[in-house]
Amino acid sequence: MISQKAKYAFKALFALARSDADGGRQIQEIAVAEKIPRNFLEHILLDLKRHGLVTSRRGKNGGYRLLKQPDAITVGQVLRIVDGPVAPLPCLSRTAYERCSDCADEVGCQVRRAFADVYRAQVEILDKRTLADALAAGEPDLDDDPALEAGHRVAG
């Protein structure tokens, strides 16, 4: 599950992606439109700026805007910036690999083996899916997804 901070980051990035490329959007404007606490949004935008996804300009016509095109920003990239590694186990992480302290044999570890293929598939999707893809996509059809149990669906 993504953090609330990541959810807010995506909402802010989508708001910026929908904006005029030449003009910036003020923090207050994004905060109100996307229902994000302003102080929290300031920290998120600073993180995204430090990682080269957004830029800002001061002044009357200033504000934040995307530094990269929406088709050049992946979901995985944003998640790693905001939430850190996306791997379910440190021994699977590509960006923050660490041997598990309680593991005597990483190669034979059944827990690692149980999550390896799932993680690989997840990373492939996260690193291929862009903001532009998400903006262009329609409503996901979760009703026909056999991976979701009927008791765990969220009512829309």
N, C-alpha and C positions, 0 to 999 in steps of 0.2 A: 504494500500500500504506500502511495506517495504521501509525503508530509503536507500539512496545510501550507507551509512555506513554498513548496514546489507548486502546489495548486495555484497559489497567488502569483507565482512567477510566470506560470503559463498564461494565466488570465491577463497579466500585464503585457506579456509578449504578444499575445493575440490582439490586444487592443492597439498596440503599437504597429503591428503588421497591417491592421485595417486602416490605419491613419495615412494621411498624405505623406509621402516619402520626404518631401521638402520641409514640412513643418514639424515641430516637435509637439509633444503632448505634456502638459504640466502634470506633476505628481498628483495634485489635488483633483484634477479632472479624471485621471485614471482611477484614483482611489474611490471617488464617488461613483463613477460609472460601473466599476467592477466590484464594488463593495469590499474593498481591501483597506484595512487600517493603515492610515497614512504613514505612521512611523515605521511600521513593518515593511511597507512598500518602499520607503526610502532605502532601507538596508538591502532589500532584494535587488533594487535597481543598481545600487552601488556594486554589489557582487557581480551582476550581469555586465556592468560597465568594465570592471576590473578584468573580466574574462573576454572582453572584446565583442560582446553581443549587442550592446547598446552604447549610445553616446549621448551626451547632453550638451546643451548650449544655454548660457545665461541670457537674460534680457527679456524684453517685451515679447519677442517672437521665439523665445527659447523653449526649452523643454527637452524631453527624452524622445529619441527615435532609434529605430533599429540601425545597427552599424552594418549588418549583413542582411542579405535578402532572406525572406522566410523559407525559401527552398534550400538555403545553406545552413540552417539551424536545425539540428536533429533533437528529437525528444530525449534521447540518451544523453546528449551533450548537456542539455539543460538540467536533467535529473542529477548528473554527476556534479555540476557546478553547485546546485542548491542543496542536494541531500547527500552528496558523497557517493561512494561506490554503490553500484546497483546489484552486486553479487550477493546471493543469499548466504554464502560462506566466504570467509577471507581467503581460503585456499583456492577459490575459483576466480577471484577478482583479477582483472587485467590491469587495473589502474592502482590497486592497493593490495597486491598479493601479500599474504602473510600465512605462514604455516600455522595450522590450528594447534594450540598448546596441548590439547588432550589427544592428539593423533600420533600414534607410533608409526603408522605406515600409510602415507598419503596415497600411494598407488593402489593399495588394497582397501582403502576406506570406503565402506558401503554407503555412508552418509554422503560423501562427496560424489560417489557414483550416482546416487539417487537424484541429485540435483544438477549434475553436469549438463545433461542434454537439455533439460528445461531452461537452465541459465543460458546456454548457447543459443537456443531458439529465441529467448526473450531479448538478448542483446542484439541479435540480428535484426529483429523488428524495431527495437528502440533506436538503433543506430542508422536505420534506413528511413524511418518515418520522420518527416520534417514538419515544421510549423505550417508550411504551405499545404502539405497533404492533409493535415488536420483541419485547416480552414476550408479546404475544398470538399472534404468528406461530408456525406449526409449523416443522418442519425444511424448509429450502429444497430444492427439487427441482433440483439442479444437473445431474443425469444427462440431462435433456431440454433443457438449455440449449445451443443450437447455438453460442453465443458462446464456450463453453469447449471447448478442444481436449482430446481424450481423454488426451493425454500430459501435460496440465497440471493435471489434477484431483488433489485431495488425497484420499487414502484416508480414509474415515471410520471 
